[in-house]
Amino acid sequence: MKMLWTDIRFQYKHGFYFAYLFMVLVYVLLLAFLPNSYQQELTVLIVFTDPSVLGCFFIGGIILLEKSQKVYGPLFITGLSIGSFLISKILSLALISVLSSLAIMLFVHQLTFHIFPFVVGVVLSSIVFTLLGLLLAVRVRTVNQFLFSSPLLITVFFLPVVSIFVSWDSFLLKVLPSYGGIVLIQGAFQTLSWQDWLYSISILSIWSVGLFYLATYSFKVHVLHKGEGVT
């Protein structure tokens, strides 16, 4: 809990919350001027491709900054586990995702949406994309390398976005966690079947657990064992 509070304060101090306050205002104004017939689909698109994914990009900046400041030596000598370290990062960034997503929904759609599937979709999508960003961040040395590589990494995971606008029942798309995230976020505006819930929670959970263990191993190998951010 102490580590989580430290990460939240770090993100607040470095303007993460103010940056997304500005983005929320931009999106609210954009959606407010659209015809009602387009609002739901574009809300799902905006929430999935920005607030739900912000952790992918923010985690890159955080890890690269912490490596440059050599904070990992003093941090991990305290007995903090890599798992606890990563969970704190994941949850703190998921908080920004949820707050900004809910702000967009409440300003544009008031209370006329199903909040539970929406929040679950945002949280689980945020976890997946934050872990993807972390897997890349531990392997690069500069912000430019991260900014160049990260769009290439997440492009594949954005393919299910087409399902927001057209019916595309593809097994290959459904293997991606982003498809499940979109289904849950769409649940804000439609009733989900138990099959939708089972599929979405399962695919996102499987990816989250797999990526978490891979991220833990990668952080140990590419950062701590190489002495990056330690001395």
Secondary structure, DSSP 8 states (H G I E B T S, - for coil): -HHHHHHHHHHHHTTHHHHHHHHHHHHHHHHHTS-HHHHHHHHHHHHHHTTTTHHHHHHHHHHHHHHHTT-HHHHHTTT--HHHHHHHHHHHHHHHHHHHHHHHHHHHHTT-S-HHHHHHHHHHHHHHHHHHHHHHHTT-SSHHHHHHHHHHHHHGGGGGGGGGTS----HHHHTSHHHHHHHHHHTTTS---HHHHHHHHHHHHHHHHHHHHHHHHHHIIIIITTTTTT-
